[in-house]
Amino acid sequence: MRYRVLPMLAVLSTAALLALPVGAASALGMGYTPKYAATFSHFDYVNPNAPKGGELVLSAAGGFDKLNPFTLRGTPPAGMGFSNGFVFAEYGLLFDSLTTPSEDEPFSTYGLLAEDIALAPDGLSVVFRLHPKARFSDGTPVLAADVKYSFDTLTGPQASPTFRAYWSGVKQAVVTGERSIRFDFKQRNAELHMILGQMPVFSRAWGQGKPLDKIVTEAPLASGPYVVERAEFGRSISYRRRADYWAAELPVRRGMFNFDRVRYEYFKDRLGEEESLKVGALDALEEGSISAWLRRYQGARFASGELVKEEIAHRRSTGMQALVFNLRQARFADLRVRQAFALAFDFDWMNQRLFYGRRVRTQSYFQNSDDLMAGPAMTAQEEALLQQLRLRTRYADMTRGELPRPAATGSTADALRRQLLQARGLLNEAGWHYRDGALRNAASEPFVVELDIASRASEAVLAGYVRNLATLGIELRLRLRDASLIKARQDAFEFDMAVDLLAGSSSPGNELIDDLGSVAAAQKGSRNLAGISDPVIDELIEHIVASHDRTTLAAGARLLDRFLLHQHYGVPMYYDSRYYVARKAWLQHPEVALPQRLLARSWLLTMWWAKQP
C-alpha cells in the first residue's frame, strides 16, 4: 500500500528512498540528505528580497534561425537554455521542469512543477504529482498529459538524440491521473528518477499538432518565468517576464528572475560586443580572453565607475576541455599518434606568454571535483571495484601504471625539444616518417589536420601549437568558420580535431552514456564528438549509473578517469578558476560566493537585479 507525505514535508536522499517501502518526497539528494529542509524559504545564494524590474541587455555571437531548442538542425536563440541537448548548468527563461537543482550541492533536486516524487519500493518506477497551481503562459493548467507529450516528443526521432540517450533507461511514461504521471524503468537506475525531473515541459498545444521538426518560428508554449516578446531572427531576441508566473513565490524560485525584460543583441565578432559594452549598449559581458580582460577593458566609463570589472571565483566542476581527435579516422586509432600530439602542446609557454599565468592545466575528466579525480595510486575502493568488473584484466593492464599527466615544459626550450623528440619517436613507431618536407605514412600521404575555430582570438592561442606540430612535419590548418557551421560539421562528424568538453559533472551518471558511450559514437548529433567506443568504458559507465551512494559512484568515476587518461583521447587544455565579468554599476548580485555549480552568465541572468542610480 502506498501513501504520500504532505508536500514539502519530506526531504530524502536517494539511498533513503530506495530503502523505504513506500512514500513520497519533495526533494532528493544523490546519496545524501539534501541541504535544505522541507520548510526552507529560499536558497542561500539568492536575495529573497531582490527588487523586480528593469531591462537586462546581453550579447550573443553569430545568429539564430529558429525558436525551437530541441531539434538537431538550426540554431536556437540565447536564453532558452538548451542547445541540441541539455545545458545542465544554465537556466532557460521559458521552460520549467518537474524539479529544479540546488546549485550549492553536488546533486540535489527540489520540486517545481512536481509537488512530490514517489519512487516504487523495487526502484523500477517513479510517480510525479504535479502542482495544482502550475500554469502555462496562456493560462492553461500543466497536466500529466503535457508531461507525457513532452517526454514522448523529446525521446522521439525528430528531437536531438541527446535526450534519447539520457533517458534511455525509461521503458514508458504512463498517465495515472490528471496531475499524476508514472515512468517505468527497464532496470534499476540510481539517478534516473532524479534526472527525469530535469525534463523541460511544454504544452501539447505548442505548434498546433505539427511534428517537432516542423515547429520553427512558433514561440514555445511553456510554464517558465518568461515568454518571447520579440524575435528578429539573426539580430536580437527579447523576453518579457510573466506577471502571472505561477511559481514566483515558491521557495525554489524566490529571489530569482528579477528583470522585467531580458534582451540579447547578436554580434558577428567579439570586438563588436566589447565596443558595445564600452559605449553603454550592453549591460554586462563575460570575457573569456585574459589578454582582452587585462588590456582592452578600460576607458572613460571604467574610469568613472559607470562600468565595473569583477573577477568571480568558482569551484565549478570544469571537466576535460581538450582538443579531441575524431577517432573515426584511422590515423588517430593509434595511441602513439595521440600521445605525440599531446607532447607537442606547450601549455607552460602559452600560459606565460598569452594568459599572464592565470590559467590552470586540465588534468582530469572531473577537474575541480576532488573526490572524483583519479589520484597518483589506485585506492582500496578502486581495487575492490576492479575485481568486480567483467573486463578487469583489461582494466588492470591499463590502470595500474603511473597515472598519465599532461607534459610540462616550464617554458624551457630544452624541455620542449625533449618532448618533441619523444613525439617523433612515437610517430615513427606508428609508421609515420619525415620525408619530402612532411610527415608521411607508408602510402606517402602527408599528415594534414584541420581544426575549425569560431574566432580569430583562437588563432593567437593555437599559433604555438601549430608551430610545434610543424616541427614534427604535421600541418595543422586553422579554419575560421561561423559557429553554426562548425556545429553542423561536428554533428555530422565531418572534422579532424575539435575543441570539446568531456564529462565534467560533479555527480556523473546517465549523461556519460551520450558523452562517452559506444552507441552514441555512431549517432550523429550526439555529445560523443570524439567517437569513443570501448567496452571497458561502457562497463564503467554502467557501474556509475547503478551506484546508489556517493562513495561507490566516486570510486567508479576515479577508475573511469584513470582509464580515459591512459587512452589519450584528446590533448588536455586548460581552465580558469575565475569568471571575468564587466558590468554596469547598477547591476547588483547577492553578497555570497558564486554557487558551486553555476556559470557566471546564468547566475547573472537569474539571480542579479537592477538598482538604477
N, C-alpha and C positions, 0 to 999 in steps of 0.2 A: 504494500500500500504506500502511495506517495503522498507526502504533504508538502506544503510550501510555507517558508518563513515569510513574514511580512516584508514588503520592500524596504531596502536599506537597513535591514537588521542582521544580515549575515555577511561576513567578510571572511573568506576562507582561502587557504592555499589549495593548489591543485591536488597535492598529496592528501590533504584532509578531505577534499571532496571525494576522491577515489575511495577513501576508507568509509565514507558514510553510506548507510543502506539506502537512505532517501534524503531529499532536501533540496533547497534552492538557495542561491546566493546572489548578492548584488555586486560583488567584487571578487576577483580571483587573482592569486599570485602564483607564478610558476615555481613551485617547490618551496614556497614560504608564505607566511601570512601577510597580506597586503599592509602597507604602511598606514593607510587611512582607515579609521574606524567607521562603522556604519553610520554614525551620526555626524560625520565631518561636514563642515560648512563650505570649504573651498580648498583647493590645492595650495600648498605652502608657497609656491613660486609665482602666484598671481596676486594682484592687488584687488581684493573683492570690491573695493570702493572706487575703482578706476572710473573716471567720468567717460560718458559716451559722447560721441560727436566728432566732427571734423572729417577731413578727407586725407587719405594717405596715398601719395603718388610714388610709385616704384617703377623700375625699369625691367625690361626683359630683352633678350637678344634674339635676332632672327625674325621670326614671324609665326603666325598660326593660321591654319586653314580649316579648322573645324571646332565645334563646341562639344564634341563627344570624346571624353578622355579614355574610353575603354577599348577602342578598336586599334588595330595594328597600324593601319595606313593613316598617314597625315599627322599633323602636329596640333595638339590642343593648346589653349591659351594658358598663360601663367595664372596661378591662383586656384586652379581646380584640384591640385593635389595628387593627380595621377598622370602618369606618362607611360602608356603602353604597359601598364602593370602598376604595382604598388610603389609608392614612395613613402615608406612607413614612418620616417622621421618628420614628415611635413604634414601639416593640416591642409585640408582643402576647405574652401569657403562655402561650397554648395551642398556637400553630401554629409549627412550624419550617418553613423554606423550603429550597429547594435550595441557595441560597447566602445569605450574610449580609453586610451592608455594614461597612466600617470607617468610623467616624464622624469621623475626623480627616483625611480625604482628600476631594477633590471628588466622585469616584465610583469607588470600588474595591469589589470584591466577592470574598469568600472562601468556599471550600467549606464547607457544613454538611451537609445531607442528601446532597448530591452530593460524592463524593470527588474527582472531577475533571470537567473540561469539555473537550470536543474540538470545535472549530469546523472545518467542512469547508473544504478549500482554496478552493472557489468562494464561500464565505461564505453559502451558501444552506441550510445546516442546521447543527444543533449536537446533540451527544450528551452527556447527563449520565449518569455512572455513580454509582450510589448507594452509600453507606457500608454495609458489611455489618452493622455493629452498630446501625444505625438501627432504633428500635422505637417503635410507638405506645404509648399509655398502657395498653392492655390486654395488652401484651407481644408482640403480633404484629409481624412484620417490615414495614418500609416497602419496598414493591416498586414496580417500574416501572408496574405496572397501577394502583396507587393514585395515582401522579403523573398518569398519563393521565386517570384518572377525575376527579381534581381539576381538571385543565385543561379537560376537556370540560364539566364541570359549571359552572365559573366563566364560561366563554365561551358558555354556553347561554342560552336565553331567560328562565330563571327567576332568574338572578343579576342583580346590578346591571349596567347597561350600561357602567359604567366599565371593567370587566375586558375586555369585548369590544373596546372602543376601544383599550385599552392594548396588547393583543396582537393587534391586527387584522392584523398582517403575517404571522401564522403560518398556513400552509396546513393542516397536520395534525400530530398527535402520533402517533408510531409506537413501540410497544414492541418493542425489538430483543433483549431478553434479560430474565431475571428481575429484574435490577437495572440495566438499561440502557434508556434511552428517547431517541429522536431526534425533534427538532422540525424540520419542513421549513418554509422561508420562501417567501413569494410573490415576494420580491425581496431583494436585499442590503440590510441594515439595520445601521447601525454599532453599535447598542446592544441589538438585540433579543435576542441570545443572553445578554446580561447581565441584562436586566430580566425574562427568563423565570425567572431564578434567584430573583426576589423572590416567586414564586408560593407562597402558603400551601398546604401539602399536608395532606390529611385522608384518613382511611381510607374505603374503599368500604363498610365496614360501618356507617358513621355514618348513622343514620336507617333502617337495615334496608330499603333499597330504595325508600324514599319519594322522590318528586320533591323537589328542593331547597326549593321554596317551601312544602312541607308539613312540613318539619323546623323546628319552632318551639321546643319545650321540651326537646328532647333535647340534652344537653351534647355539644359536638363531641368526636369521637374523633380526636385528633391526636398529634403526636410531641414537642410542646414541653415546657418545664420544669415546667409547672403543669397541674393539672386542676381543673375546677369541683368544689368541695366542697359548697357550699350556695348555693342561689339563692332569694331571696324577691322575687318579681317586683315591681318598682317601689320596693323598700325597701332591699335590700342584696344583695351577692354576695361570696362568699368563694372564694378559690383556694388550693389546697394544693400545695406544691412536691413534685415526684416524687422519692422517694428513689432510684428506679431510672432517673433521667433519663440516657439513653444518651450524650448529648453533653457532660455536665458537665465532663469533663476535656479536651475539645478546646481548642486554643488560642483559637478564636473564642468560646468560652463560659467560659473560666476566669476566675474572679473575678466572675461575673455571676449574677443571680437568686439572691440570698443569703437572702431571707426565707423562713421555713418556710410562712408564710401571708401572703396579701395580701387585705385586705377593703376593699370600697368601701361606704360608707353614703350613701344618697341623701337630698338635701335639696330642698325646694321653692324656697328663696330663698338668696341669698348670705349674708345676715346670719346665717342658721342655721348655715352652715358655719363662719363666723368665730367665733361664740359656742361652737360645739362644740370648736373648737381651743383656745379660751381655758380651757375647763373640763377639758381633757385627754382628751376623747373622740376626737379626731383626732390623728394623729402629725405630719402635715405638711400645708401648704396653700400652693399657689401663688396669689399675688394679682395681679390684672390692673389694679386701680384704684390709681393713685398716691395719690389723696386718702385712700383707705381705708388704704393702707400706712403713710402718714405720721401719720394721725390716730387710727386705730382699733386698730392692733396694739400695744397697751400694756396694762398691768395687772400684777397680782401675780406671775403666772407668768413674765412677761417680766422683771420687776424681779429676781426671784430667780435667773434664769438657767435655769430649767426649760424655757422656750421661748426660742428664738433666732431673730432676724431675720437673713436672709442675702441679700445682693444679689450675683447671679452674672452676670458679664459674658459676653457671647457675640458671635460673629461669624457667626451663622447667617444664611443667605440668607432674607430675610423676604418677598420678593415684593411684589406690589402689593395692599395692603389698601385697598379702596375702597368707596364707595357706588356700586354698579353700577346702571346703567339696564337695564330689561327692553326690549331693542331690538326685541322682537316687537311692541311698541306703537308705532303710527305717530307719536305725538307726540315720541318720543325718536329718531326716524330722522334728524332734522335736526341736523347737527353743531353749529349755532349754539345750539340749545337746550341741548345737553350742555355746551358751553363756558360758557353763562350760569350753569348750576347749579354748575359748578366755581368760578366767580368769587365766588359767594355764600358759599363755605366759608372762614371766617376762622380758619385754624389758629393763627396767632400769638396771637390773643386767647384761644383755647381752651387753648393750651399754657401761657400765663402764669397764667390765672385758675383752671384746673382741674387742670393736670398739673405745676405747680410748675417749669415749664421743662425737664422731663425727657424729653419726647417729641421725636422727630425726624420731620420731614415725609417721607413716602414720595415718591420722585421717579423710580422705575424699576420695571419689572416684574421685575427681577432685583436688587432692592435688597440691598446687602451682598455682592454677588458682583462685585467690582470689574472684572474683565475682561469681564463680560457686560453691563454697564450702558452705554447709549449715552452718548457724550461730546458736548461742545458742537459739534464738527465731525465729519464722517464721516472715518474712517481710510482709508488706501490699500487695506486689505483689504476694507473695506465697499464702496468704489468699484469694486474689481475684481469683487466678488460681484454688485454691482448690474448690471454689464454681462453677467453670465451668465444672469440670470433672465429668464424669458419675459415677465413683466409689468414689465420695467424702466422703461417710460415712466411708468406709474402710481407706481412706487416713487420715481422722480426727482421727480415733482411733489409727492409727499407728504413726502419726507425731506430734501431738500437745504436747506430753510429753517432758520430758527433753531429749536433744539430746545425744544419746549414745556416749561415748568416750572410747577409749581403757583404760583398767585399768592400773594404775601406782602404783608401789611399792616403788619407791625411793630406791630400793635395800635393803630394810629392811626386816629382816626375819618375823617380826610381820605382816607387811602389806601383804606379800606373804601368810602367814599362814591364814590370814583372807580371802584372795581371794580363796584359795584352799578349805576352809570350806564352803564358799558360793557356789563354784563349786560343791562340794559333795552334798550339799542340792539340787541344781538344778538337778543333775543326779538322785538322789533318787526320786524326784518328777516325773521324766521322766521314772521311772521304772527300773533304774539300781542301784544295791546294791552290796556292797563289801562282798564277802564270798568265802571261799576256795582259798584265795590268789589272787583273781582277781575281778574286777568289772564285774558283770554278769547281764543279763536280766532275765525275767521270765522263759525263756527256758534254763537257766544256761549257756548260751553262753558267753564266755569272750569277753571283749571289746578290740579287737586287730586291730590296724590300720597300714597299710603300707604306706610309703612315699618314692617315688623314688627320688634319688639325683644323680647328674652327677659328683660330685667331693667330695673328702674326706674333703675338707675345710668346706663343709656343715655339716659334722658330728660334728665338733667342735662347730659350730654356734648353732646347734639344740640340743646339748647334755643337756643343762639345761632344755629345754622344754620336752625332753624325761624323764628326772628325775622328773619333776613336775607332768607330767601325770602319771608316775608310782606311785607317792604318792596317786593318786586317784584310782589306780588299773587299769589304762589303759596302755596297752603296745603299744608304738609307735615304729615300726620297720623301720629303715632307710635302704633302699636298694640301693646300689651303682650300677648304670646301665649306659650303653652307652647312650649319649644324643639322638641319633637317635631312640633307642629302647624306651626311655621314651616318645618321641614324638609320636611314633606309638601307644603306650599303651594309651596315652591321647587322641589321635584321635579316638580310639575305645572305649573311656570312661572306660577303664579297670584299674581303680585306686581307691584308698580310699580318699587320700588327695593329693594335688599338690600345688606347688608354682606357682602362676599365677598373672598376671597383669590385672586388670579390669578397664574399662573406661579409663580416663586419658587424653582425648583430651582437648585442650584449646578452641575448638569450636565443642562440641559434636553434633552428628547428626545421619546420616544413619548407621554409624558403630555400633551404640548401638543395632541395630536390631540383628546383629550377636554376639555381646558381651553379651547381656542380654536378648534377646527376646525369647519367648516361642517356636517359630518354630525352632530356632537354637538349643534349648536344646535337641531336638531329632535328630538333624542332625549330624552324625558322621563327625569329622573333622572340626566342627565349632569352633568359638572362645569362645562360651559359655561353657567353660570347666566345670564350677560348675553345670550346668544343671538348671539354674534359669528359672522358668516358673511360671509367675504370671500375671494375667490380669491387676493388678494395675501398674506394671512396663511397660507392653505393652502399656497401655494408656498414661503413661507419655512419653515414647519414641515417640509415635505418636504425642504428643503435641510438643515435642522438634524438631522433624523433620519438623513440619509445621510452626515453628517460623520464622518470617520474619525480626526480629530485635534482636539485642543483648540483650536488656532488657528482652524481653519475653523469649528468649532462656535461659538466666541466671536464671530466676525465675523457669523455668521448671527443669533445672539442679539441683538447690538447693533442690527442692522438691523431685526429684529422689534420690539425695544423702541422704537426710533425711530418706526416706523410706528404701533404701538399708542398711543404717547403723542400723536401727531398726531390720532388718531381720538377721543380723549376718551371712551372707553367707560365711564369711571367717574370719580368725584370722589376723587382721591388723599387718603388719610387720614394715618396716622402709624404709627410703630413705636417700639419701645423696645430699646435696646442692652443691657438688663439683664433678668434674671428676678428676681422678688421671691418668696422662699420663707421662710415661717415654719415652724419645725420644733422637735420636742423635742430636747433637747441630746444624748440618747444616739444619735441618728441620725448616722452618720458617712459621709463620702464621700472618694474619692481626693483627695489633695492636689495636684491638677493643675487647669488651667483646663478649663472645660466644653468637651468636644469640639465642634468647629465645627458639626456638623450636628444635634446632639441638642437636643431640647426639655428643659427643666428637669424636667418631670414624668416623662419616660421615663428620664432619667438617674437620678433618684431611685429609680424602680421597679426598674431593672435592675442598677445598679452600686453603690448605697449598701448599708449593712449596719447591724445593730443592735449597739450596745455598751452594754448595760444597766449602770447605775450600781451 
